[in-house]
Amino acid sequence: MSAVKNIIKDNYNTMLLKDYLRDAIKDAGFSHADISKTPTGTRVALHVTRPGIVIGRKGSGIRELTEKLATDFGLKNPQISVNEIEKPELAPSVMCTRMASHLSVEQHLDEQQCGH
């Protein structure tokens, strides 16, 4: 394969990975992920507002996520680090997710009150 095709394929896989992470850990206040390839494997740094939700009890959540990244996305030896966002008010993606969840809850409550 040519170098251009490899770059396009890598960027496409990165986009799919970020979309998956956005859906999988949205409850933890996912902001973004930094992905870097090293000779020993792939480092994935997740930036979230609530890291305990991603890590899980005794690291079970992070182990499941590591296995999923290795099997479904073909990452070699994924090493995941979870970083807490100190001021989530300054992360636009976190604030958009929060606003959307608040709006959906309010809409659901309005439907219950109106008798729909």
C-alpha positions as CSV (number, residue, x, y, z in Angstrom):
1,M,0.0,0.0,0.0
2,S,1.2,3.5,-0.7
3,A,1.9,5.9,2.1
4,V,-1.1,8.0,1.3
5,K,-3.5,5.1,1.6
6,N,-1.9,4.1,5.0
7,I,-2.4,7.6,6.3
8,I,-6.0,7.7,5.2
9,K,-6.6,4.3,6.7
10,D,-5.0,5.3,10.0
11,N,-7.1,8.5,10.2
12,Y,-10.3,6.6,9.4
13,N,-9.6,4.1,12.2
14,T,-8.8,6.9,14.6
15,M,-12.1,8.6,13.8
16,L,-14.0,5.3,14.4
17,L,-12.1,4.8,17.6
18,K,-13.0,8.3,18.9
19,D,-16.7,7.8,17.9
20,Y,-16.7,4.5,19.8
21,L,-15.1,6.1,22.9
22,R,-17.6,9.0,22.8
23,D,-20.5,6.6,22.9
24,A,-19.0,4.0,25.3
25,I,-17.9,6.4,28.1
26,K,-20.3,9.3,27.7
27,D,-21.5,8.9,31.3
28,A,-18.0,9.8,32.5
29,G,-18.0,13.1,30.7
30,F,-15.7,12.2,27.8
31,S,-14.0,15.2,26.3
32,H,-11.4,13.9,23.9
33,A,-8.7,11.2,23.4
34,D,-5.1,11.5,22.5
35,I,-3.8,8.5,20.5
36,S,-0.1,8.0,19.9
37,K,1.7,5.0,18.5
38,T,4.9,3.9,20.1
39,P,7.2,1.0,19.3
40,T,5.9,-1.0,22.2
41,G,2.2,-0.4,21.5
42,T,-0.5,2.3,21.3
43,R,-1.0,4.9,24.0
44,V,-4.6,6.2,24.5
45,A,-5.0,9.1,26.9
46,L,-8.7,9.7,27.8
47,H,-9.7,13.1,29.1
48,V,-12.9,12.7,31.2
49,T,-14.6,14.6,34.0
50,R,-15.2,11.5,36.1
51,P,-12.3,9.0,35.8
52,G,-13.7,6.6,38.4
53,I,-16.5,5.6,36.0
54,V,-14.1,4.7,33.2
55,I,-11.7,2.8,35.5
56,G,-14.5,0.9,37.3
57,R,-14.2,-1.3,40.4
58,K,-10.8,-2.8,40.8
59,G,-9.9,-1.7,37.2
60,S,-12.6,-3.9,35.6
61,G,-13.8,-1.1,33.3
62,I,-10.4,-0.2,32.0
63,R,-9.6,-3.9,31.4
64,E,-12.7,-4.4,29.3
65,L,-12.0,-1.2,27.4
66,T,-8.4,-2.4,26.7
67,E,-9.6,-5.7,25.4
68,K,-12.3,-4.1,23.2
69,L,-9.7,-1.7,21.7
70,A,-7.3,-4.6,21.0
71,T,-9.9,-6.9,19.4
72,D,-12.3,-4.6,17.6
73,F,-9.9,-1.9,16.5
74,G,-6.7,-3.9,16.1
75,L,-4.6,-1.7,18.4
76,K,-1.3,-3.5,19.4
77,N,-0.8,-3.6,23.2
78,P,-3.1,-0.6,24.0
79,Q,-2.1,1.3,27.1
80,I,-4.9,3.5,28.4
81,S,-4.4,6.4,30.8
82,V,-7.3,8.3,32.2
83,N,-6.9,12.0,32.9
84,E,-9.4,14.1,34.8
85,I,-10.5,17.4,33.4
86,E,-10.1,20.0,36.1
87,K,-12.6,22.6,34.7
88,P,-15.3,20.8,32.7
89,E,-17.0,24.2,32.1
90,L,-14.1,24.9,29.6
91,A,-14.5,21.7,27.6
92,P,-17.1,22.4,24.9
93,S,-17.9,18.7,24.1
94,V,-18.6,18.0,27.8
95,M,-20.9,21.0,28.1
96,C,-22.8,20.0,24.9
97,T,-23.3,16.5,26.2
98,R,-24.5,17.8,29.6
99,M,-26.9,20.3,27.9
100,A,-28.3,17.6,25.6
101,S,-28.9,15.2,28.5
102,H,-30.7,17.9,30.5
103,L,-32.9,18.7,27.6
104,S,-33.8,15.1,27.0
105,V,-34.7,14.7,30.7
106,E,-36.8,17.9,30.7
107,Q,-38.6,16.7,27.5
108,H,-39.3,13.4,29.1
109,L,-40.7,15.1,32.2
110,D,-42.9,17.4,30.1
111,E,-44.4,14.4,28.3
112,Q,-45.3,12.7,31.6
113,Q,-46.9,15.9,32.9
114,C,-49.0,16.4,29.8
115,G,-50.3,12.9,29.7
116,H,-48.7,11.8,26.4
